[in-house]
């Protein structure tokens, strides 16, 4: 077969989405501009320039700019981004200059500014992806979320974007060499929402709050000080916010040294504090609530007089005479209402117009569109009526109060919603508050002597710092006790109420409370590496994730507003046409004077009463509250999808060792079946197991050590490690056989320690007497460890791992909940059946190799069953990943288990019940939320359309429709907040659970 010529080519997309074909892999590609530059062209001195272009509003504008630039001689290529307001041009510097490009754009009718070339510094950076968190306010429904996500994912350099409506936060994964955080913020604001950057996973960037910035000269002075410090790469001082963003090399300068250096060089003029992103987010919540309250009070202040003039004044003769007096061709009352409502409509209500315009501009619709349509219709009709009456003398009713009251009620609903949504994130706020704001740093000299103590910001703690923790204060970081003894309350992290004793070498967790003695703690994990930070990160990630059931709300939201507008038009034309043809009595429209106004009021009511917000908030608020509640009970959920899967679990598979059992194996018996001395036997077995990390190996080591040295130590100061090193024999050619045991060579002879399979595979025969003894051990729920030395069977050890006290009750509780428990173990069948019988599990899978656990799970899933796997989160990772729901139990300080969907912080099986029960309660609440949201719209829209009017004479004024719409979303959030009352089932009540 003749060789075929293969052309190495790749396909890329430029910012406008066009594919760039036939780009050779050896060509250079300008990642920032999305432009191709061949290696030949680069060698000839091709120049690239980036310009900021303002004034562009649509794709036609970008085409104009591109055409103007490409028309210049020497321009090789040009690309214009509307969202980024940037133009990227590649040209021949021998024929054109930068200024020529700028002038060409300005001649086309736009403003242009050349951006300084930073490509050299950018290319020196390593290509990496950052994950940034952004605060986004102004979103009202799922349509807003879809709009923001759609815009962000289209930005060049953005890999992923997830927006959470309930938390008003977004997580964006992006390439900082292509798109900056400021451009992401601008894109969000361009979509009609307010945005701010919170934090990213970039380790060499810090945001500092500065006290002492009084003038711009101070800001310039501070910037000069920071730039001249060692290790600083860049600085951006924001005088308005009193903040400084510093990019530094963490290998050249530590964060604390950086802050100390700034304060030292400024001779104390500036005081700096590391900005905590969580506190900043809480401050943003408070600002949003305060802003909404100001708008509400302003609207209320102007609406009450309008309502008074419309409803009350006509019943007071003196006021009626004044309001009906002429002011030129207009009535004084009409002019007063017109003036007051205009402020409400276009000044206070400006946010609705801006948001609606930007949503429509990006091809989406939301609640703001409905509010603008309804209020503008009422306002414009009323204004037209006043003008018409002034010129004709024929006066019709005006409805200025309708638009003002609608806006007031909507703002009231939004204010209540902001307050309620703020309460859904209280779990994270409480976790953040566990960390103390300051810490006592023990300063030592070069010889390690204690010199002084210094109070520092807790965010400035560095690994290796020695911290003093006095009684009644919280441990500021994860670490190890190097001096002192005390008891520490770890209930806020582990859920265990009993204080834990701490002494030298004990591990402590940041955020826990020191109760009695003084401790000196050496910090080992700080910042995002601490247990508490990982817990907060898990909860935040869960709140950002979307449950699959939310796809329904997203779909409904995408078509909701167009359907409502269509129904509103149908309502208007239905009533209007029927009125024109006399299909209903004229008495019905007597109050409105004509059927046009009569029909318009029904139409406005339909637009205003419809609420897509309730649907959009139904799932995320419930998931947010549930994840927070779970965290407070030691159950960390990794997302709404995990909650949804756990809700319908059919099987729960338990790993035996360390899950159903305590994981503290103990040797109960050692029996010799040869002439070897027991001491020599234990020495050989311990020497073979010394290199193994299996829990059973540790139990054998402890038993052998106890046999040889208990009560025989010459000095209590002797370290166990030193004794072990001198006592154990050298083991060579060590290898662990998964699921079977270990083998090695001692004194030149082969040693086998393991189960029957290991010995039989090596041709070792087990004596009948030993076999009988082994069977008796296994039938009493003990594991037999067989030992062979130099090709002959020597003896065995019996090991037991006690069951957890709650194991049997939890298994029975799962059965009551309609879940089938299964036990999975690599142990032999006799031991497995004995343990299963004791705990109450009927379905047992024994002698399963680690790689085969996932196969067992897949076999149960074949019938469509949902399977949960409960393991230790490390050894069972394949099985946890294969299961529909993976639960890592007893993770303790190692809570960042990637394979698990649930992390159960405490080593307690009750939390398995809690996890499943919480998921069921959560999704029952979500279903109720959807029911209320759907039922509200299904019932309210026909009522607003006047379906009941012909039979009952009842009609819904537009202002009342606005009030109903405002409270509908608040009711859904309050419904979700009921989950905060969740109480996990206790052992005494688990058996009372019945299948729902």
C-alpha positions, -999 to +999 in steps of 0.1 A: +000+000+000+014+033-010+023+057+018-001+085+022+009+121+028-004+133+061-007+171+067-004+181+103-032+206+108-054+218+136-087+236+137-091+267+159-118+293+163-113+330+161-133+352+185-161+355+160-165+317+159-151+311+124-130+280+120-094+286+111-084+257+089-050+244+077-031+260+106+002+240+106+013+228+140+047+244+135+030+278+130+027+302+159-007+312+171-015+343+189-037+330+217-048+365+229-060+377+196-070+345+181-050+353+150-027+330+130+009+342+123+031+318+103+067+313+113+079+328+081+059+360+087+071+362+122+107+361+110+099+390+087+090+413+116+052+412+116+038+434+143+007+428+163-013+456+180-043+455+203-067+484+205-097+493+227-126+503+206-156+520+221-190+528+205-197+494+190-232+481+197-238+452+174-222+429+149-226+455+121-203+478+140-176+451+143-179+444+106-174+481+099-142+482+120-128+451+104-135+464+069-119+498+076-088+482+090-084+455+064-087+481+037-053+495+047-022+484+028+001+462+049-027+448+072-024+410+071-054+402+094-078+418+118-103+405+144-128+426+164-145+414+196-178+432+204-180+419+240-144+427+248-145+460+229-111+450+214-095+450+180-065+427+173-046+436+141-015+420+125+003+442+100+036+449+084+054+477+104+074+487+073+041+498+056+019+509+085+022+523+120+001+518+151-014+553+147-026+544+112-047+516+126-062+539+153-070+566+128-087+542+104-110+530+132-118+566+142-125+575+106-151+546+107-169+565+135-156+548+166-132+558+194-100+538+195-071+536+220-039+516+216-033+492+244+004+488+254+020+456+242+022+431+271+028+400+249+064+396+260+055+394+297+025+372+290+044+347+270+069+344+298+042+331+321+033+295+322+000+286+305-025+278+332-061+279+340-076+298+369-109+292+387-124+325+398-154+332+419-175+362+411-203+380+429-233+386+405-264+406+416-296+414+398-305+379+387-341+371+393-348+338+376-334+308+358-335+328+325-311+353+340-287+324+350-289+309+315-282+343+299-251+349+321-238+314+316-243+317+278-225+349+275-195+338+297-191+305+278-188+324+245-159+345+258-125+335+244-105+318+271-134+308+293-135+270+297-165+266+321-190+289+338-215+278+366-239+304+380-259+299+412-291+319+415-296+313+452-260+324+462-257+351+436-223+337+428-205+323+398-175+301+393-156+306+361-127+286+348-106+307+325-072+312+309-058+345+323-035+349+293-066+352+270-092+368+292-089+388+324-112+389+354-121+425+345-132+414+311-154+387+327-169+413+350-175+437+321-192+409+301-216+401+330-224+438+335-229+441+298-256+415+302-275+437+326-262+425+360-238+439+386-206+419+391-175+419+412-145+396+415-142+377+448-112+354+446-093+328+424-071+298+430-041+318+419-016+314+448+006+344+439-020+371+441-035+387+472-061+415+478-052+438+507-075+463+524-055+494+532-061+519+560-046+553+556-053+560+519-066+596+521-055+611+488-044+600+454-008+609+464-011+583+492-022+557+466+008+566+444+031+564+474+018+530+484+022+517+448+058+529+447+065+512+480+050+479+469+067+478+435+101+482+450+097+453+474+116+420+466+095+394+449+067+418+438+056+413+401+028+438+399+004+460+419-029+477+413-041+502+439-078+510+440-081+543+458-119+543+457-122+509+475-090+514+496-077+481+482-044+469+467-041+439+445-005+425+446+010+398+424+041+383+439+065+354+437+057+331+467+091+315+465+109+349+468+087+365+495+060+352+519+027+369+524+034+380+559+069+393+549+052+412+521+027+429+545+053+436+571+076+451+544+049+475+532+041+486+568+078+490+576+086+510+545+057+533+551+068+538+587+033+527+599+015+552+577-005+524+560-021+495+579-029+464+557-053+436+562-057+405+539-092+407+524-112+376+533-134+368+502-162+353+524-164+385+546-164+405+514-193+384+500-212+389+532-206+427+530-219+426+494-250+408+506-256+435+532-250+463+506-275+447+482-301+445+509-294+481+519-297+493+483-329+474+478-343+488+510-335+524+499-352+519+466-382+503+483-386+532+508-382+558+480-408+541+459-431+537+489-427+574+499-438+585+464-465+558+459-485+565+491-494+600+480-505+587+446-527+560+463-540+587+487-549+610+458-566+582+439-585+564+466-590+587+496-591+623+484-623+618+463-642+612+495-630+644+511-648+674+495-621+701+503-593+680+488-615+670+458-621+706+450-584+713+450-574+683+429-601+689+403-590+725+399-576+735+365-539+742+360-540+752+324-557+725+304-548+699+331-562+689+364-540+695+394-546+659+407-536+644+374-504+665+372-494+656+408-499+618+401-481+621+368-451+638+384-448+614+413-453+583+392-428+595+366-401+595+393-411+560+404-413+547+368-381+560+353-358+569+382-365+542+408-376+517+382-346+524+360-330+492+370-359+472+355-355+490+321-318+485+320-320+449+329-349+443+304-330+461+276-298+441+281-317+408+284-336+415+251-303+426+234-288+392+242-319+374+230-333+363+264-363+373+285-368+375+322-390+389+349-378+424+343-392+423+308-427+414+322-424+442+348-414+468+322-442+457+298-469+459+325-459+491+342-451+509+309-484+500+294-503+514+325-481+545+326-483+553+289-520+548+287-525+571+318-502+598+303-520+596+270-554+599+287-543+630+306-530+646+274-561+635+255-584+650+282-565+683+281-572+688+244-607+672+240-622+677+275-633+640+274-618+624+305-612+587+310-599+570+342-561+571+346-541+543+362-509+560+374-512+543+407-511+509+390-476+512+377-463+529+409-478+502+431-466+474+409-430+486+411-433+491+449-446+456+454-420+441+432-392+460+451-408+448+484-407+412+471-371+416+459-361+430+493-377+401+512-361+377+487-327+391+493-331+388+530-344+352+527-317+342+503-291+356+527-304+333+554-299+303+531-261+309+532-258+311+570-241+277+571-211+290+553-211+322+573-210+301+605-182+280+592-162+311+583-168+326+617-152+295+633-117+307+622-103+334+646-094+367+631-060+369+648-034+345+661-005+347+687+027+340+669+056+327+690+088+345+677+120+325+682+156+333+677+181+314+655+187+289+683+150+282+687+145+301+720+112+318+727+118+356+724+084+372+722+048+368+712+032+388+684-005+391+674-009+387+637-038+384+612-048+347+610-046+349+572-009+356+575+000+324+592+026+304+573+035+267+575+060+261+602+048+289+624+045+282+661+013+295+675+002+300+711-033+289+719-046+300+753-076+285+770-110+297+757-096+306+723-098+289+689-070+271+672-061+294+642-048+267+618-043+230+613-012+218+631+006+196+656+010+203+693+047+208+701+042+218+738+015+216+764-015+195+772-052+204+770-087+192+759-101+206+726-138+207+716-139+195+680-177+192+677-180+221+653-160+201+627-164+164+636-198+165+654-183+147+685-194+165+716-168+149+740-137+171+742-106+154+728-074+152+749-043+168+732-007+164+741+027+167+723+024+152+687-014+154+687-031+168+656-054+198+660-079+213+636-082+250+629-114+265+642-118+241+672-119+254+707-091+250+733-108+244+766-082+241+794-044+243+791-021+264+770-009+248+737+019+256+714+009+245+679+031+242+649+011+251+618+011+224+591-018+235+569-029+271+563-052+289+539-072+267+515-054+236+527-070+235+562-098+211+570-123+240+576-114+256+543-119+223+524-153+219+541-163+255+531-151+248+496-171+216+494-202+233+506-197+262+481-191+238+452-223+219+461-243+252+462-230+261+428-239+228+412-272+221+396-294+192+403-307+174+371-343+183+381-334+219+376-331+213+339-369+214+339-370+249+355-343+261+330-364+249+301-396+264+314-378+297+321-366+298+285-401+298+271-420+312+301-419+349+292-428+346+256-458+324+265-469+349+291-467+378+267-487+358+241-513+350+267-515+387+277-521+397+240-546+369+237-564+382+268-564+418+255-577+409+221-602+384+234-619+409+258-615+438+233-631+419+203-659+406+225-665+441+237-666+456+202-692+430+191-712+434+223-706+399+236-708+411+272-730+437+289-719+474+287-723+476+324-691+456+329-670+484+314-689+513+329-661+519+354-634+519+327-655+540+303-645+519+273-637+483+264-601+492+254-592+502+290-613+473+303-593+448+282-560+465+288-563+461+326-568+424+323-538+422+299-516+441+323-526+419+352-516+388+332-482+402+324-475+413+360-488+383+379-468+357+360-437+348+380-408+328+365-387+336+396-405+310+417-396+282+393-360+293+391-356+295+429-374+262+437-343+239+434-312+260+441-325+275+474-335+240+487-302+225+477-284+255+493-301+251+526-298+213+525-260+214+519-256+239+548-277+218+571-258+187+561-225+204+569-237+213+603-244+176+609-211+164+596-225+153+562-208+171+533-227+169+500-208+175+467-238+189+448-274+189+439-270+159+416-256+138+445-287+148+466-310+138+438-293+104+433-292+096+470-330+103+472-338+071+452-311+047+464-321+010+462-290-006+476-264+005+501-231-015+499-210-015+530-173-023+530-167-045+561-133-034+575-134+001+589-169+007+579-192-018+596-163-027+619-143-003+641-112-007+619-092-015+650-081-051+645-069-070+675-050-103+676-069-126+700-050-159+696-017-172+682-013-209+678+018-229+666+015-261+647+052-269+645+082-270+669+089-233+665+090-212+697+061-187+700+084-157+704+104-167+673+071-172+654+059-137+664+092-121+655+092-136+620+055-126+614+061-091+627+092-087+606+073-098+575+044-074+582+066-044+591+066-032+555+028-036+551+003-007+556-027-030+560-047-026+593-043-063+601-005-059+598-005-032+624-026-054+647+000-082+643+029-058+650+012-045+682+005-080+695+041-092+688+056-060+704+033-065+735+044-101+738+081-093+738+084-060+756+054-054+778+068-048+813+104-055+802+115-021+790+145-008+809+135+028+805+102+044+796+121+070+776+131+044+751+112+050+718+092+023+703+107+030+669+142+024+682+132-008+698+115-020+666+146-013+646+168-034+668+143-062+673+129-069+639+147-091+614+156-078+579+130-088+553+140-088+517+121-092+484+090-080+501+058-079+480+021-075+489-003-097+471-037-078+469-065-096+487-042-125+498-013-113+521+024-107+519+055-126+511+092-119+517+125-135+525+139-137+561+173-153+568+173-164+532+140-184+536+106-175+521+079-163+545+043-163+536+017-145+557-019-144+545-050-164+537-056-199+522-053-187+486-017-174+492-005-207+508-022-230+483-008-210+453+027-216+468+020-253+473+018-252+511-004-278+527-025-269+558-027-297+584-062-310+593-058-299+629-050-263+618-079-264+593-104-273+620-090-246+643-092-221+614-129-230+606-138-224+643-122-190+642-140-180+610-174-192+623-169-169+653-165-139+630-127-139+633-101-137+605-074-164+604-039-154+593-019-183+581+019-184+583+044-205+563+082-205+567+107-222+544+080-241+525+062-255+556+031-244+575+041-230+609+010-216+626-018-191+625-032-160+643-068-152+650-078-115+645-111-099+653-123-064+643-152-054+666-184-042+650-194-006+655-221-003+682-246+013+658-240-010+628-269-034+635-294-006+642-284+013+611-287-018+589-322-024+603-331+013+598-321+011+561-344-019+557-372+001+572-365+029+547-369+004+519-331+003+511-314-031+508-281-034+527-252-054+511-219-063+527-188-064+505-155-078+518-123-095+506-125-117+537-134-154+535-170-166+533-172-181+568-160-149+585-181-127+562-213-147+569-206-146+606-202-108+606-232-104+583-254-125+606-243-105+636-251-071+619-283-082+602-271-081+565-286-109+543-269-101+510-231-109+514-204-107+488-171-122+501-136-129+488-139-100+465-106-085+453-103-046+454-106-044+416-138-066+417-158-043+440-167-020+412-179-051+392-203-061+420-217-025+419-222-026+382-240-060+384-265-045+408-269-014+385-278-035+355-314-038+365-318+000+368-312+000+405-295+030+422-265+018+443-247+037+471-213+026+483-201+033+518-163+030+522-133+046+538-128+070+508-092+059+500-090+021+495-124+019+480-120+048+455-129+026+424-160+013+440-170+048+452-166+062+417-186+033+401-215+037+425-244+061+418-237+076+452-203+073+469-201+079+506-167+083+522-172+076+559-148+084+588-127+106+566-118+128+596-092+154+586-089+139+550-122+152+538-112+160+503-121+126+489-124+130+451-143+098+444-171+103+469-203+122+464-209+125+502-181+130+527-192+118+562-168+136+585-175+115+615-167+078+618-203+070+625-227+049+604-257+070+616-246+096+590-255+071+562-291+073+574-288+111+578-275+114+542-303+094+526-330+110+549-317+145+542-318+139+505-354+126+506-365+155+528-348+179+504-364+166+473-398+164+489-393+201+496-382+207+460-413+189+447-435+211+469-417+242+457-423+232+421-459+224+429-465+258+445-447+276+417-465+258+390-499+259+408-495+296+414-489+304+377-516+279+365-542+294+389-531+331+390-528+337+353-563+326+344-577+346+373-558+377+362-571+371+327-606+374+340-618+339+337-639+342+369-652+377+361-683+367+341-694+343+369-684+361+401-677+397+391-643+394+407-613+409+389-577+413+399-564+449+396-529+451+381-514+464+414-528+434+433-513+411+406-480+428+412-483+421+449-491+384+443-461+381+419-438+397+444-448+373+472-447+342+451-409+339+449-406+349+485-429+320+495-407+295+476-376+308+494-393+306+527-405+271+519-369+261+513-359+277+546-381+252+564-353+227+558-333+246+584-355+229+609-343+195+598-333+172+626-315+140+618-330+107+629-316+093+662-307+057+669-338+055+692-361+065+664-345+050+633-364+018+636-397+038+635-389+050+599-414+036+574-412+034+537-430+065+522 
